[in-house]
Amino acid sequence: MKLTFTPAATERLQKFLGDDVKMVLDFDDGVGPFSDEANCTLALSFNLLFVNKDADLSEFGAKIDSNLGEIYAKPYSTDQMDEEMTIDVNEKYLRYSLAGRGGELDPALGIKKVA
């Protein structure tokens, strides 16, 4: 599996990256340390998290290659994704999206820095 950040998304997310940070693509299903509550609708909800490199990521056993480095995910969440995914940003509305060949998986991808 490969996730590509567009140039626009890369530019906006650079401020979150560093040697002391790991990226997590968290499926917001109410499970795990970063998921507050599950989404009660049939819509899928993901958050791209920037966490401390020492954070316990034992629930995030899937690793996704990206042009910004390795991304951790819940293994079962990758079942929702295509082999090639993209994260883009709408510059006008500053809204991020997660999409694959089959279309948008999450048109309002959350971006969070977790201390």
N, C-alpha and C positions, 0 to 999 in steps of 0.2 A: 504494500500500500504506500502511496506517495501523496503528500499534501503540499501544494504549492501556494505560497503567498504571492499575490500580485505585487508589482512595484509600488503601487499606491499604499497597499496594506503594509508592506515591508517598511516603507518610510515612516508611517504613523506609529508602528509598533516598536521601532528601534529603541525608544526610550525605556522600554520594559526589559530589554535583553541585557545579558551580562554573564560573566563566569559564575556568579553566585545564584543564578536563576535556572529553573527547569520549566518547561512548558507542559501543560496538561490540557487536553481537550476533554472536558468533563461533560458527560451525558447527564443532564440534570433530571435524575430519576428518583431522588430522595435517598440514594445509597452513597455512602462514602463521606469523607471528612469535609468536602467542599460543597456538597449538595444540601441546601437547606430544606427544600421540599420538592416533591415531585410535581410535574406539570399535570394538572387534572384534565386537560383536553387531549385530543388525539394528536396534537401537534408535537413534534420533537423539539427539544430545547437543549442547546449546547452552550458551554462557556469555555472560552480560551483563557486559561489561568496561567499566571506567571508566579511560581511559588519558589520558596527558598530551596536551594540545592540540597539541603539536609531534610526536607519534608519527607514524611513517610508516604511513599507511593506504592505500597504493597498491594493496594486494590486496583492499581493501574498497570496491569501486566502486559498490555499491548503497547508496542512501540511503533510509531509511525515516522517514517523518514520525511523530512521537509527541507526546503531550501534555506530555512533558518535554524535547522538543527533538529534533534530528536524530540518527538512529542509523545507523551505518555497518555494512555487512554484505558478505560475499562474494556477488557477483552470483548464482552458481548456488545459493546456499543459500535464496534467496527462492522457488525452485521448490517447496520443501517447505511453504511457508506459504500461508495463505489471505489474501485481500485485507484482511481485518480481523483483527488478532491482539490478544491481551490478555496482559499480565503481571500475575499476582496472587500473593499470599503467603498461605499457610496460617498464621495467627497462632499456632496451638497448637504446630505443629511447626517453624515458621520455615522452611518450604520454599516456594520460588518455583516457579511454573509458567508455561509458555508455551503458550497455547491459541488456537485459531481456531474458526470455526464448525463445522469438522469434528471438533472434540474437542481433547484435549491432544496437543501436538506433543512437548513435553518436560515431564514431571511433576516433574523435579528440576533446574530451570534453575540453573546455577551463577552466582554473583555474585562478581566479583573486581575489586579495585582493582589496576591495574598501574602501577607507578612509572615 
